[in-house]
Amino acid sequence: MGNRKHTMQIGVIGAGECSPKIKKLAEEVGREIAKRGATLVCGGLGGVMEAAAKGAKEAGGLTIGILPGFKAGEANPYIDVVVVTGMSYARNVIVVRSSDVLIAIEGKYGTLSEIAFALQLHKPIVGLNTWKVSEEILSLSSPVEAVEKAIGLAKGKMG
């Protein structure tokens, strides 16, 4: 026990519905996460979550979806590992806890709750066009910068 190599898990959080511009941004983030060998963790549904998972899959990455509902079939088609919680928005804390670092892309109140959990749990957060509720959220403008910064922050927290 304790000898298992940890693969970095990067949470991508954002709204279930978003503009084409935000979808493109999320896809690029997912692609960059996979290129660097990290696992993508998200809420498993549509919008930002689906776009990020799609980008990760296109780049050969692994995706985990933490679903709010009761059926695995609710996951978007780019999710490899489906975790069915039946917990509605309460599942957001599981998304945060399962991530070494989070990248928030735009987002609505569900994203805001994930940001709040991350801040309370001292998880690093990188933001792309997202809520500006704390100076602890590092706002960046490009997917490549966001993923590179996220990985650097996670490595710092992981020791």
VOPA-298420 format. One record per residue: residue number from 1; residue in one letter; x, y, z of N, C-alpha, C in turn. Coordinates in pm, 1 decimal, decimal comma. Layout:
<sites>
+-----+------+----------+----------+----------+----------+----------+----------+----------+----------+----------+
: pos : code :   n_east :  n_north :     n_up :  ca_east : ca_north :    ca_up :   c_east :  c_north :     c_up :
+-----+------+----------+----------+----------+----------+----------+----------+----------+----------+----------+
: NUM :    A :        X :        Y :        Z :        X :        Y :        Z :        X :        Y :        Z :
...
+-----+------+----------+----------+----------+----------+----------+----------+----------+----------+----------+
</sites>
This chain:
<sites>
+-----+------+----------+----------+----------+----------+----------+----------+----------+----------+----------+
: pos : code :   n_east :  n_north :     n_up :  ca_east : ca_north :    ca_up :   c_east :  c_north :     c_up :
+-----+------+----------+----------+----------+----------+----------+----------+----------+----------+----------+
:   1 :    M :     84,2 :   -118,4 :      0,0 :      0,0 :      0,0 :      0,0 :     88,3 :    124,1 :      0,0 :
:   2 :    G :     39,4 :    226,7 :    -67,2 :    109,9 :    353,3 :    -68,5 :    214,1 :    364,3 :   -177,9 :
:   3 :    N :    237,4 :    257,6 :   -254,5 :    338,0 :    261,9 :   -360,6 :    279,0 :    292,3 :   -497,4 :
:   4 :    R :    148,8 :    307,4 :   -503,8 :     82,7 :    334,0 :   -631,4 :    124,8 :    470,4 :   -683,3 :
:   5 :    K :    163,4 :    473,8 :   -810,4 :    200,2 :    600,8 :   -872,9 :     72,4 :    679,6 :   -901,1 :
:   6 :    H :     70,6 :    803,6 :   -858,2 :    -47,2 :    888,0 :   -877,9 :    -38,2 :    959,6 :  -1012,7 :
:   7 :    T :   -141,3 :    942,6 :  -1094,0 :   -152,6 :   1019,4 :  -1217,3 :   -227,3 :   1147,0 :  -1182,9 :
:   8 :    M :   -171,5 :   1260,0 :  -1223,0 :   -235,0 :   1387,7 :  -1190,5 :   -375,9 :   1392,6 :  -1247,3 :
:   9 :    Q :   -469,5 :   1439,2 :  -1163,9 :   -609,5 :   1454,1 :  -1203,9 :   -644,3 :   1601,7 :  -1202,7 :
:  10 :    I :   -681,5 :   1652,2 :  -1319,2 :   -715,2 :   1793,4 :  -1333,4 :   -865,2 :   1806,3 :  -1354,3 :
:  11 :    G :   -929,8 :   1877,9 :  -1262,7 :  -1072,7 :   1902,0 :  -1273,6 :  -1100,6 :   2019,2 :  -1365,6 :
:  12 :    V :  -1193,2 :   1999,3 :  -1456,9 :  -1239,3 :   2108,8 :  -1542,4 :  -1383,8 :   2134,9 :  -1504,3 :
:  13 :    I :  -1410,0 :   2256,5 :  -1460,0 :  -1543,6 :   2292,1 :  -1413,9 :  -1599,4 :   2405,2 :  -1499,0 :
:  14 :    G :  -1729,1 :   2399,1 :  -1524,5 :  -1796,1 :   2499,8 :  -1606,1 :  -1939,7 :   2458,0 :  -1630,2 :
:  15 :    A :  -2012,7 :   2546,1 :  -1692,2 :  -2156,7 :   2527,4 :  -1710,2 :  -2191,9 :   2413,7 :  -1806,5 :
:  16 :    G :  -2311,3 :   2358,8 :  -1785,8 :  -2364,6 :   2253,2 :  -1871,2 :  -2411,2 :   2303,9 :  -2006,6 :
:  17 :    E :  -2423,7 :   2433,8 :  -2018,9 :  -2456,3 :   2496,8 :  -2147,4 :  -2364,2 :   2615,8 :  -2162,8 :
:  18 :    C :  -2307,4 :   2630,6 :  -2283,6 :  -2215,7 :   2742,2 :  -2305,9 :  -2210,8 :   2777,5 :  -2453,7 :
:  19 :    S :  -2148,4 :   2888,9 :  -2483,7 :  -2137,1 :   2937,5 :  -2621,4 :  -2035,7 :   2854,3 :  -2699,9 :
:  20 :    P :  -2042,3 :   2860,2 :  -2832,7 :  -1942,4 :   2791,3 :  -2914,7 :  -1799,2 :   2836,2 :  -2882,4 :
:  21 :    K :  -1781,2 :   2963,0 :  -2849,6 :  -1647,9 :   3015,5 :  -2815,9 :  -1595,0 :   2947,0 :  -2689,6 :
:  22 :    I :  -1678,8 :   2932,4 :  -2589,4 :  -1637,9 :   2868,1 :  -2463,9 :  -1616,6 :   2718,5 :  -2486,0 :
:  23 :    K :  -1699,6 :   2656,1 :  -2569,2 :  -1679,1 :   2513,7 :  -2601,1 :  -1541,2 :   2492,3 :  -2663,0 :
:  24 :    K :  -1502,7 :   2580,6 :  -2753,6 :  -1372,2 :   2569,2 :  -2820,1 :  -1259,4 :   2581,5 :  -2717,3 :
:  25 :    L :  -1273,3 :   2676,1 :  -2626,9 :  -1175,4 :   2695,3 :  -2519,8 :  -1164,7 :   2569,0 :  -2433,9 :
:  26 :    A :  -1279,1 :   2512,8 :  -2395,9 :  -1281,4 :   2392,6 :  -2312,1 :  -1220,2 :   2272,3 :  -2384,9 :
:  27 :    E :  -1248,0 :   2258,5 :  -2513,8 :  -1187,8 :   2149,9 :  -2592,1 :  -1036,6 :   2160,9 :  -2590,8 :
:  28 :    E :   -986,8 :   2281,8 :  -2609,6 :   -841,9 :   2303,6 :  -2608,8 :   -782,0 :   2269,7 :  -2472,9 :
:  29 :    V :   -850,9 :   2306,6 :  -2366,1 :   -803,5 :   2272,9 :  -2232,1 :   -796,3 :   2120,7 :  -2216,4 :
:  30 :    G :   -901,4 :   2051,0 :  -2254,9 :   -901,9 :   1905,1 :  -2246,5 :   -789,5 :   1842,0 :  -2325,9 :
:  31 :    R :   -766,1 :   1892,8 :  -2445,0 :   -659,0 :   1842,9 :  -2531,4 :   -522,8 :   1861,1 :  -2463,3 :
:  32 :    E :   -501,6 :   1978,7 :  -2406,4 :   -373,9 :   2008,5 :  -2340,4 :   -353,1 :   1921,5 :  -2216,4 :
:  33 :    I :   -459,2 :   1895,2 :  -2143,4 :   -449,8 :   1807,7 :  -2026,0 :   -403,8 :   1668,7 :  -2069,3 :
:  34 :    A :   -467,5 :   1615,1 :  -2172,8 :   -432,8 :   1480,7 :  -2220,3 :   -290,9 :   1475,8 :  -2276,4 :
:  35 :    K :   -249,9 :   1577,1 :  -2348,8 :   -113,8 :   1581,1 :  -2406,1 :     -7,5 :   1570,9 :  -2298,3 :
:  36 :    R :    -40,1 :   1617,6 :  -2179,2 :     55,9 :   1617,4 :  -2069,1 :     41,8 :   1493,7 :  -1979,6 :
:  37 :    G :    -42,1 :   1399,3 :  -2021,1 :    -54,2 :   1272,9 :  -1948,5 :   -138,4 :   1277,1 :  -1822,6 :
:  38 :    A :   -213,0 :   1385,9 :  -1802,1 :   -299,2 :   1395,8 :  -1684,4 :   -437,5 :   1339,5 :  -1716,9 :
:  39 :    T :   -511,9 :   1306,6 :  -1614,7 :   -649,6 :   1259,2 :  -1628,0 :   -744,4 :   1376,5 :  -1608,3 :
:  40 :    L :   -847,1 :   1386,3 :  -1690,3 :   -946,1 :   1492,3 :  -1679,2 :  -1062,1 :   1445,4 :  -1591,5 :
:  41 :    V :  -1097,3 :   1525,5 :  -1492,7 :  -1212,0 :   1499,3 :  -1405,8 :  -1312,5 :   1610,7 :  -1431,4 :
:  42 :    C :  -1440,4 :   1575,0 :  -1447,5 :  -1543,2 :   1677,2 :  -1467,0 :  -1677,0 :   1623,5 :  -1417,7 :
:  43 :    G :  -1779,8 :   1704,1 :  -1434,3 :  -1914,0 :   1664,9 :  -1392,3 :  -1983,9 :   1570,3 :  -1487,5 :
:  44 :    G :  -1921,9 :   1541,8 :  -1602,1 :  -1969,8 :   1437,4 :  -1692,0 :  -2086,5 :   1469,5 :  -1782,4 :
:  45 :    L :  -2140,1 :   1591,2 :  -1774,0 :  -2257,2 :   1625,0 :  -1855,6 :  -2216,2 :   1704,2 :  -1980,8 :
:  46 :    G :  -2298,6 :   1800,0 :  -2022,9 :  -2275,4 :   1873,3 :  -2147,2 :  -2194,2 :   2000,1 :  -2129,4 :
:  47 :    G :  -2202,3 :   2088,6 :  -2229,0 :  -2137,0 :   2218,4 :  -2222,8 :  -1987,0 :   2209,2 :  -2206,8 :
:  48 :    V :  -1933,6 :   2282,4 :  -2109,2 :  -1789,6 :   2284,7 :  -2082,8 :  -1738,3 :   2144,1 :  -2053,8 :
:  49 :    M :  -1814,3 :   2067,3 :  -1976,1 :  -1771,2 :   1933,4 :  -1937,2 :  -1753,6 :   1843,7 :  -2059,6 :
:  50 :    E :  -1853,1 :   1845,2 :  -2147,6 :  -1846,8 :   1761,2 :  -2268,2 :  -1735,6 :   1807,6 :  -2361,3 :
:  51 :    A :  -1722,5 :   1937,5 :  -2378,8 :  -1619,7 :   1989,9 :  -2469,9 :  -1479,7 :   1955,0 :  -2419,3 :
:  52 :    A :  -1456,4 :   1970,6 :  -2290,3 :  -1325,1 :   1937,4 :  -2234,0 :  -1296,5 :   1788,1 :  -2248,5 :
:  53 :    A :  -1397,0 :   1705,5 :  -2220,1 :  -1379,6 :   1560,4 :  -2232,8 :  -1354,3 :   1521,6 :  -2378,3 :
:  54 :    K :  -1422,0 :   1586,7 :  -2470,2 :  -1401,0 :   1560,1 :  -2613,2 :  -1257,4 :   1591,6 :  -2652,5 :
:  55 :    G :  -1207,5 :   1707,4 :  -2610,1 :  -1069,2 :   1744,4 :  -2640,2 :   -970,2 :   1644,4 :  -2583,4 :
:  56 :    A :   -994,7 :   1601,6 :  -2460,2 :   -905,7 :   1504,8 :  -2396,1 :   -906,7 :   1371,6 :  -2471,5 :
:  57 :    K :  -1025,0 :   1325,2 :  -2509,4 :  -1035,2 :   1196,8 :  -2581,7 :   -966,2 :   1205,1 :  -2717,2 :
:  58 :    E :   -983,4 :   1317,3 :  -2786,6 :   -919,4 :   1334,1 :  -2918,3 :   -767,6 :   1327,8 :  -2907,3 :
:  59 :    A :   -713,8 :   1364,9 :  -2791,9 :   -569,2 :   1362,1 :  -2770,2 :   -525,0 :   1234,1 :  -2698,5 :
:  60 :    G :   -615,3 :   1136,6 :  -2686,0 :   -580,1 :   1007,7 :  -2627,6 :   -581,5 :   1002,7 :  -2476,2 :
:  61 :    G :   -649,4 :   1098,2 :  -2412,7 :   -651,9 :   1104,2 :  -2266,6 :   -761,3 :   1022,0 :  -2202,6 :
:  62 :    L :   -754,1 :   1014,0 :  -2069,6 :   -852,6 :    944,5 :  -1988,1 :   -943,9 :   1047,6 :  -1923,4 :
:  63 :    T :  -1074,6 :   1019,3 :  -1922,2 :  -1171,9 :   1112,4 :  -1865,0 :  -1257,4 :   1043,5 :  -1758,9 :
:  64 :    I :  -1285,9 :   1119,6 :  -1653,3 :  -1372,4 :   1072,0 :  -1545,1 :  -1487,3 :   1170,5 :  -1532,1 :
:  65 :    G :  -1609,8 :   1119,1 :  -1528,1 :  -1727,6 :   1203,2 :  -1510,4 :  -1797,5 :   1169,2 :  -1379,6 :
:  66 :    I :  -1813,5 :   1269,7 :  -1292,9 :  -1882,1 :   1252,8 :  -1163,9 :  -2024,6 :   1304,8 :  -1184,1 :
:  67 :    L :  -2119,0 :   1215,6 :  -1206,2 :  -2254,2 :   1255,0 :  -1244,9 :  -2342,7 :   1293,0 :  -1126,2 :
:  68 :    P :  -2431,5 :   1389,9 :  -1147,6 :  -2523,9 :   1429,2 :  -1041,9 :  -2644,4 :   1336,3 :  -1028,8 :
:  69 :    G :  -2675,6 :   1263,5 :  -1136,1 :  -2797,7 :   1184,7 :  -1140,4 :  -2779,7 :   1039,3 :  -1099,8 :
:  70 :    F :  -2874,4 :    957,2 :  -1148,0 :  -2881,9 :    817,3 :  -1107,0 :  -2846,5 :    718,0 :  -1217,6 :
:  71 :    K :  -2817,4 :    765,2 :  -1338,0 :  -2796,5 :    673,9 :  -1450,2 :  -2664,9 :    703,2 :  -1522,4 :
:  72 :    A :  -2586,6 :    599,1 :  -1543,6 :  -2459,6 :    612,9 :  -1614,8 :  -2480,9 :    665,9 :  -1755,9 :
:  73 :    G :  -2595,4 :    634,7 :  -1814,3 :  -2626,3 :    678,7 :  -1950,5 :  -2640,6 :    829,3 :  -1965,0 :
:  74 :    E :  -2644,9 :    901,8 :  -1853,5 :  -2653,7 :   1047,8 :  -1858,5 :  -2519,6 :   1112,2 :  -1893,2 :
:  75 :    A :  -2411,1 :   1035,8 :  -1884,3 :  -2277,9 :   1089,7 :  -1912,9 :  -2264,8 :   1125,0 :  -2061,0 :
:  76 :    N :  -2184,5 :   1225,5 :  -2088,4 :  -2158,9 :   1258,7 :  -2228,6 :  -2075,9 :   1145,6 :  -2290,7 :
:  77 :    P :  -2074,1 :   1137,5 :  -2423,8 :  -2009,4 :   1023,0 :  -2489,7 :  -1857,0 :   1017,9 :  -2477,7 :
:  78 :    Y :  -1794,5 :   1119,6 :  -2420,3 :  -1648,5 :   1123,8 :  -2410,8 :  -1596,3 :   1084,2 :  -2272,5 :
:  79 :    I :  -1684,0 :   1035,8 :  -2188,0 :  -1644,9 :    996,7 :  -2052,8 :  -1607,3 :    848,2 :  -2051,2 :
:  80 :    D :  -1486,9 :    818,7 :  -2000,0 :  -1439,3 :    680,2 :  -1989,3 :  -1486,5 :    614,1 :  -1860,3 :
:  81 :    V :  -1469,6 :    683,9 :  -1748,8 :  -1505,7 :    630,5 :  -1618,0 :  -1622,4 :    714,0 :  -1565,5 :
:  82 :    V :  -1735,6 :    648,6 :  -1546,6 :  -1856,6 :    716,9 :  -1501,2 :  -1879,4 :    685,5 :  -1353,5 :
:  83 :    V :  -1893,5 :    791,6 :  -1273,1 :  -1924,8 :    775,6 :  -1131,3 :  -2064,5 :    832,6 :  -1109,9 :
:  84 :    V :  -2158,7 :    745,0 :  -1080,3 :  -2298,5 :    783,6 :  -1060,1 :  -2318,0 :    813,1 :   -911,6 :
:  85 :    T :  -2360,7 :    936,3 :   -880,1 :  -2372,2 :    973,5 :   -738,9 :  -2515,2 :    986,3 :   -688,9 :
:  86 :    G :  -2609,2 :   1026,3 :   -774,9 :  -2744,9 :   1052,9 :   -729,7 :  -2750,9 :   1167,4 :   -629,4 :
:  87 :    M :  -2649,7 :   1257,1 :   -632,8 :  -2636,5 :   1361,2 :   -530,5 :  -2667,1 :   1502,5 :   -580,2 :
:  88 :    S :  -2713,2 :   1517,2 :   -702,6 :  -2739,8 :   1648,6 :   -758,9 :  -2614,8 :   1737,0 :   -745,2 :
:  89 :    Y :  -2634,0 :   1862,5 :   -706,3 :  -2520,0 :   1954,1 :   -696,9 :  -2422,1 :   1917,3 :   -586,2 :
:  90 :    A :  -2464,8 :   1836,8 :   -491,4 :  -2374,4 :   1795,1 :   -384,1 :  -2256,5 :   1716,2 :   -440,9 :
:  91 :    R :  -2270,1 :   1663,1 :   -561,2 :  -2160,5 :   1590,1 :   -623,6 :  -2044,2 :   1682,3 :   -655,2 :
:  92 :    N :  -2066,8 :   1815,0 :   -654,3 :  -1959,6 :   1908,4 :   -687,1 :  -1840,9 :   1895,5 :   -592,3 :
:  93 :    V :  -1867,3 :   1863,0 :   -467,5 :  -1756,8 :   1845,5 :   -373,9 :  -1672,6 :   1723,0 :   -411,7 :
:  94 :    I :  -1733,9 :   1622,3 :   -471,6 :  -1660,0 :   1503,8 :   -515,8 :  -1571,3 :   1539,1 :   -634,9 :
:  95 :    V :  -1622,3 :   1620,3 :   -725,8 :  -1540,6 :   1666,7 :   -839,2 :  -1416,3 :   1737,5 :   -785,6 :
:  96 :    V :  -1436,3 :   1825,7 :   -689,1 :  -1324,7 :   1902,4 :   -632,8 :  -1228,1 :   1811,6 :   -557,4 :
:  97 :    R :  -1279,1 :   1727,5 :   -470,5 :  -1192,9 :   1637,7 :   -392,1 :  -1113,8 :   1542,0 :   -480,7 :
:  98 :    S :  -1170,9 :   1504,0 :   -595,9 :  -1105,9 :   1409,0 :   -686,1 :  -1000,9 :   1474,1 :   -774,8 :
:  99 :    S :   -986,4 :   1605,0 :   -765,8 :   -894,7 :   1679,9 :   -851,6 :   -776,3 :   1732,1 :   -771,6 :
: 100 :    D :   -658,5 :   1725,9 :   -832,4 :   -538,8 :   1783,4 :   -770,1 :   -538,3 :   1934,8 :   -787,0 :
: 101 :    V :   -598,4 :   1980,9 :   -894,4 :   -606,2 :   2122,0 :   -929,7 :   -729,8 :   2137,9 :  -1015,9 :
: 102 :    L :   -786,3 :   2259,1 :  -1019,4 :   -906,5 :   2281,6 :  -1100,5 :   -885,4 :   2394,5 :  -1199,7 :
: 103 :    I :   -947,6 :   2378,3 :  -1315,0 :   -951,8 :   2484,5 :  -1415,2 :  -1098,7 :   2519,7 :  -1432,9 :
: 104 :    A :  -1133,4 :   2642,3 :  -1395,8 :  -1270,9 :   2690,4 :  -1409,7 :  -1283,1 :   2766,9 :  -1540,8 :
: 105 :    I :  -1377,6 :   2724,3 :  -1623,7 :  -1401,0 :   2789,9 :  -1752,2 :  -1541,0 :   2850,3 :  -1749,3 :
: 106 :    E :  -1544,7 :   2981,7 :  -1749,5 :  -1670,7 :   3057,1 :  -1740,3 :  -1752,9 :   2998,5 :  -1624,9 :
: 107 :    G :  -1877,4 :   2961,0 :  -1647,7 :  -1955,0 :   2892,5 :  -1545,7 :  -2067,6 :   2973,2 :  -1485,8 :
: 108 :    K :  -2156,5 :   2898,6 :  -1422,6 :  -2272,9 :   2956,1 :  -1356,2 :  -2264,4 :   2922,8 :  -1207,0 :
: 109 :    Y :  -2377,1 :   2913,3 :  -1139,0 :  -2374,1 :   2892,9 :   -994,6 :  -2316,5 :   2757,9 :   -951,5 :
: 110 :    G :  -2335,8 :   2654,3 :  -1031,2 :  -2275,2 :   2525,1 :   -997,9 :  -2123,5 :   2535,7 :   -997,8 :
: 111 :    T :  -2070,7 :   2607,7 :  -1096,1 :  -1925,9 :   2631,0 :  -1103,4 :  -1880,9 :   2713,4 :   -983,4 :
: 112 :    L :  -1959,8 :   2812,8 :   -948,0 :  -1927,2 :   2895,6 :   -832,5 :  -1919,6 :   2810,2 :   -705,7 :
: 113 :    S :  -2010,0 :   2712,8 :   -691,9 :  -2004,5 :   2626,5 :   -573,2 :  -1877,7 :   2541,5 :   -574,4 :
: 114 :    E :  -1835,9 :   2493,8 :   -691,3 :  -1712,6 :   2415,9 :   -700,4 :  -1591,1 :   2502,2 :   -666,3 :
: 115 :    I :  -1593,8 :   2627,0 :   -711,8 :  -1485,9 :   2720,0 :   -677,3 :  -1480,9 :   2739,2 :   -525,7 :
: 116 :    A :  -1597,1 :   2757,0 :   -463,9 :  -1602,2 :   2775,4 :   -318,7 :  -1546,6 :   2653,2 :   -246,2 :
: 117 :    F :  -1585,8 :   2533,7 :   -288,7 :  -1532,0 :   2412,0 :   -227,0 :  -1380,4 :   2406,7 :   -243,4 :
: 118 :    A :  -1331,7 :   2437,2 :   -364,1 :  -1188,3 :   2433,4 :   -390,2 :  -1113,5 :   2530,7 :   -299,3 :
: 119 :    L :  -1167,9 :   2650,6 :   -282,5 :  -1104,4 :   2749,1 :   -195,2 :  -1102,5 :   2699,4 :    -50,4 :
: 120 :    Q :  -1214,2 :   2642,1 :     -5,7 :  -1220,9 :   2590,3 :    131,6 :  -1124,7 :   2474,1 :    154,2 :
: 121 :    L :  -1105,3 :   2393,5 :     50,8 :  -1019,9 :   2274,7 :     61,5 :   -875,3 :   2302,1 :     19,9 :
: 122 :    H :   -845,1 :   2427,3 :     -7,5 :   -709,9 :   2469,8 :    -46,4 :   -659,6 :   2399,3 :   -171,4 :
: 123 :    K :   -751,2 :   2380,8 :   -267,9 :   -713,2 :   2324,8 :   -397,2 :   -679,9 :   2441,7 :   -490,1 :
: 124 :    P :   -571,5 :   2433,7 :   -563,8 :   -538,3 :   2542,5 :   -656,7 :   -642,7 :   2553,6 :   -768,4 :
: 125 :    I :   -670,5 :   2677,4 :   -809,4 :   -769,0 :   2702,7 :   -915,7 :   -710,2 :   2799,5 :  -1017,4 :
: 126 :    V :   -725,1 :   2761,7 :  -1143,7 :   -690,0 :   2849,0 :  -1255,4 :   -821,1 :   2883,8 :  -1324,7 :
: 127 :    G :   -837,8 :   3007,2 :  -1364,7 :   -961,8 :   3050,4 :  -1426,8 :   -944,2 :   3101,0 :  -1568,8 :
: 128 :    L :  -1037,8 :   3065,2 :  -1653,8 :  -1048,1 :   3118,9 :  -1790,8 :  -1186,8 :   3180,0 :  -1802,1 :
: 129 :    N :  -1196,4 :   3311,6 :  -1805,6 :  -1325,1 :   3382,6 :  -1818,0 :  -1424,7 :   3339,7 :  -1711,0 :
: 130 :    T :  -1379,4 :   3325,9 :  -1587,2 :  -1467,8 :   3273,9 :  -1482,8 :  -1489,8 :   3375,1 :  -1370,6 :
: 131 :    W :  -1557,0 :   3330,9 :  -1266,4 :  -1586,5 :   3411,6 :  -1148,6 :  -1458,4 :   3468,9 :  -1089,1 :
: 132 :    K :  -1463,7 :   3594,0 :  -1049,5 :  -1349,7 :   3658,2 :   -984,6 :  -1386,0 :   3684,4 :   -838,9 :
: 133 :    V :  -1393,6 :   3578,2 :   -760,3 :  -1438,0 :   3589,6 :   -622,2 :  -1323,1 :   3583,9 :   -522,2 :
: 134 :    S :  -1202,9 :   3555,3 :   -570,9 :  -1088,8 :   3544,5 :   -481,3 :   -959,9 :   3569,9 :   -558,5 :
: 135 :    E :   -864,6 :   3629,5 :   -488,8 :   -732,3 :   3649,5 :   -549,4 :   -657,4 :   3517,8 :   -563,9 :
: 136 :    E :   -708,1 :   3412,5 :   -501,4 :   -645,6 :   3280,7 :   -512,3 :   -673,2 :   3214,8 :   -647,9 :
: 137 :    I :   -769,1 :   3267,5 :   -722,8 :   -798,9 :   3214,5 :   -856,2 :   -708,0 :   3286,5 :   -954,8 :
: 138 :    L :   -620,5 :   3212,7 :  -1019,1 :   -528,6 :   3272,5 :  -1114,8 :   -596,2 :   3282,2 :  -1250,5 :
: 139 :    S :   -626,3 :   3402,2 :  -1293,7 :   -694,7 :   3423,4 :  -1421,2 :   -593,3 :   3427,3 :  -1535,2 :
: 140 :    L :   -613,9 :   3340,2 :  -1632,2 :   -527,9 :   3335,6 :  -1750,4 :   -615,3 :   3344,3 :  -1874,0 :
: 141 :    S :   -552,7 :   3365,9 :  -1989,2 :   -633,3 :   3386,7 :  -2109,3 :   -622,5 :   3275,7 :  -2212,9 :
: 142 :    S :   -522,4 :   3188,2 :  -2201,8 :   -511,0 :   3083,5 :  -2303,9 :   -515,2 :   2944,8 :  -2240,4 :
: 143 :    P :   -571,1 :   2848,2 :  -2312,7 :   -577,0 :   2710,8 :  -2261,6 :   -438,9 :   2652,2 :  -2229,5 :
: 144 :    V :   -340,7 :   2678,9 :  -2314,8 :   -206,4 :   2624,8 :  -2290,9 :   -150,0 :   2681,3 :  -2161,1 :
: 145 :    E :   -158,8 :   2812,8 :  -2143,3 :   -111,2 :   2875,6 :  -2019,6 :   -184,9 :   2819,7 :  -1897,8 :
: 146 :    A :   -315,2 :   2804,3 :  -1910,9 :   -397,1 :   2756,6 :  -1799,1 :   -354,9 :   2616,5 :  -1755,8 :
: 147 :    V :   -337,0 :   2527,2 :  -1852,2 :   -299,8 :   2389,6 :  -1818,7 :   -157,6 :   2384,3 :  -1763,0 :
: 148 :    E :    -66,0 :   2458,2 :  -1823,7 :     71,7 :   2459,7 :  -1772,4 :     76,4 :   2512,0 :  -1629,3 :
: 149 :    K :      3,4 :   2619,3 :  -1603,0 :     -0,2 :   2677,1 :  -1468,7 :    -65,6 :   2579,5 :  -1370,6 :
: 150 :    A :   -175,9 :   2516,7 :  -1413,2 :   -245,7 :   2419,9 :  -1328,3 :   -152,8 :   2305,1 :  -1289,5 :
: 151 :    I :    -79,0 :   2252,3 :  -1385,2 :     12,3 :   2141,6 :  -1356,2 :    122,3 :   2186,0 :  -1260,0 :
: 152 :    G :    174,4 :   2304,5 :  -1282,0 :    277,0 :   2356,4 :  -1191,5 :    224,0 :   2372,4 :  -1049,8 :
: 153 :    L :    103,3 :   2424,8 :  -1035,8 :     42,4 :   2441,9 :   -904,2 :     17,5 :   2307,4 :   -836,7 :
: 154 :    A :    -32,9 :   2211,1 :   -913,7 :    -60,9 :   2078,5 :   -857,3 :     68,6 :   2011,2 :   -811,9 :
: 155 :    K :    172,9 :   2022,2 :   -891,6 :    300,1 :   1961,3 :   -852,8 :    351,6 :   2024,3 :   -724,0 :
: 156 :    G :    332,0 :   2153,7 :   -708,7 :    371,9 :   2222,6 :   -586,4 :    295,8 :   2170,9 :   -464,8 :
: 157 :    K :    166,0 :   2140,9 :   -482,2 :     82,6 :   2090,0 :   -372,4 :    111,2 :   1942,9 :   -343,2 :
: 158 :    M :    152,1 :   1869,1 :   -448,5 :    171,7 :   1724,9 :   -432,7 :    307,4 :   1693,3 :   -369,4 :
: 159 :    G :    394,9 :   1792,4 :   -364,8 :    520,0 :   1770,9 :   -295,2 :    634,4 :   1760,8 :   -388,3 :
+-----+------+----------+----------+----------+----------+----------+----------+----------+----------+----------+
</sites>
